[in-house]
Amino acid sequence: MKSKIDLHVHSRASGDNDAEPEEVINRAIALGLDGIAFTEHYSFEASEPVERLRERFRDEIMIFRGVELSAAEGHCLIFGVDTDKLDMRFAPIQDVIRIVTAGGGVVIPTHPYRGGISLGDMILTVPGISAVEGCNGANMHAMNVKAIEAAGALKLPYTGGSDAHRPIEVGSCYTVFDDAVTNETFLRLLKTGRFTGVDTRKMSQAKMP
């Protein structure tokens, strides 16, 4: 059974919006998502409050935690390690990848072609990333197309995440895993590459999974 998970969501803990985690979670449930990942800016500890919500919502949706880290060259999603303990903010992306991989985690460049806070074409030459964020709900379509093309050139899978800063934005993009995801298998399945990103805003796209 496939699983639909929004891998890139922010709440008020990111410091740039006032969305309560419960509002974000309820929106994801209403949309029929199987899971949601809180990836607050720069700090893994910032998403600690959602830990208490896992039990409360365990029969309705899976709740995961990651972080949107700012490497020296741009932003990336990190899952599987506590980045706060590793002091990697603004470190060169190659160092970030090396440290996270050694710790058993994964690095996924976010919105790589948005400019400014993105890795751009560097994703084509830096080894060790697990996937590329191909469908970002805050991106223009052309930026996502370029990211998906880059993932194809690298023979890597691409993810989808809304990059939501308001509950209404949740689920605009998400990731469809070919296998059923659980709290225990989430990280392992992120490493398998058996998933793809979906952009629900692109209504001319073939029927969504």
N, C-alpha and C positions, 0 to 999 in steps of 0.2 A: 504494500500500500504506500502510495506517495505521501509526502509531507510538504506542506506549504509554510514557509517560515520567512518573516520579514527580518533580515539580518542586520538592519541598520536603522536604529530608532533612538531618539534623544528625548529626555524629559527635562524638568526644571533643574535637575542635578548637573546638566551641562552648562548652566549659567547664562544661556542665551534665549531662554523661553520660560513659560510658566506652566507647562503641561505637567499635571500630576501623573505619576506612574499608573495609578488605577484607571485614569481616563484613557491612557494609551492602551492598556491591557483590555479594557472593555470594548474599545473600538476594534481591536484585533479579533476579539471573540465574535463581535457582531458581524465581521467580515468573513468569518469561517476559517481564519488562519489556524494552523496547528501549533504555531510557535512564534515567538517574538524575541529579539535580542536587543537588550539595552546596551548601547555602545556610546556611553557618555564621553564627552571630549576630554582627552588627555589623562584621565584618571580612572583606574579600575575601581578604586575605593568609592568613587562617586555613585556607582550603581549598587552599592551595598544595601540600601533600603529595600530593593526589590527582592532580596532573599526571603524576607518575611512574607512576601506575596506569593511565593512559589507554592507553599502549602495551601494557602487560601484559594488559589485558582487551579490547583493541580488536576481537578477533574474537567477543566474547561480548556486549558491551554498550557503549553510548555513555555517557561520563561528562562531565557539564557542571559548570560552576562559576557560582555567583551569590553573593548575600549576602542575609540577612534583616536589613535595616537598621531601626534605631529612629529614625524621624522624631520631631519634637516631639509629634505627635499620636498616633502609633501605629506599628505595624510594617508593613513592605512588603518584598516580594521585588524585587530589582533584578538584571537581567541585562544584560550588554553593556558595562559600564564598571567600572573599578577604583575603587570608592568610597573606598578608603583614601587615594588621591591627591587626592580632592576634598573631604575633611574635611566630610562631611555629617551625621555622627551628631548626632541631636537637633535638626537644622535643621528649620524649618517644612516641612511636606509639599509645599507649593506650590513652595518653593525646590528641594527634592529633585527633584521632577518636572521642573522647568525645566532644572536642571543635567544630569540623566540624559538627558533627551530631546535636549538640545543635543549631548551626547556620543554619540548614536546608540543609547542603551540603552532599556530598558523598565522601567516601574514597575507592580507589581501588589500592591495592598493585600492583606495576609494576614489570615486569620480576622477580617474586619472587624467582626463582631458578637460577638466573644468578651468584649469589655469590658476595661477597664483599659489594655491595651497595644494597642488596636485603634482604627481610625479611625471606626468606627460610621457614622452617617448622613452624616458629612463626605464620604464617597465619592460621595454624590449631588450634591455641589456643587463639588467640586474638579476642575478640568479637567485633561486630559492623561494620565490613567492608561490603560494599554493593555488591561487586563482586570481581573477581580476573582477572587480565590481563592474559588471557590464550594464546593469539596469539600475540607475539611481533616480529616485523620484523627484529630486530637486534639480536634476540636469535638464538641459535642452536635449531634444532627441538626437541631434547630430553628435553631441558629446558621447552619448551612450553608444551610438553606432560605431564611433571610432574606437571606443573601449572594447566592444565586442570583436571588432576586426583585429585588434591587437591580441586579444585572448586567442583568437583563431591562429594568428601567426605564431604564437608561442605554444600552440597545442595545449592550452590550459582551459579549464572550465571557467565560466563566468557566473557570478552571483547576482542577485537582485535584492535591493533594500530601499525602503522609502526615503531614508534620511529625514524622517519626519521630525519636525519641531513643534507640531500641533497634532492633536489626536485625529483630526480630519484627514491628515496626510498619510496616516498609517496605511500600509497595504497597497499604496500606489504602485510600488514595485516589491517583489518578493522572490524568494528562491524556492524552486520545486526540487525536492530530493527524490531520487528514484526509489529509495528505500524508506521504510517507516523510521522516523527519528525518535529517539527517547533521550532522556537526560543523560543516560549512560553512554549512548552511542553517538551523540551529537558531534563531538570533536573527531572521532574516528571517521564518521561519514563525511565530514568536511574535508578530510584528507584523501578520500577515495576519488573525488572528482565526479561522482555520479549525481550531478545536479545541474540546473540551469536557471538563469534569471528570467523573470517575466516582468514586462512593463504593462500594467493594466490600462495606462493612458493611451496606448497605441491601439486604438479601436480597429484599425485596418489590419492588425495582426491576425494570424490564424487563431482559431478558437483557443482561449486560454485553458491551461490544464485545470 
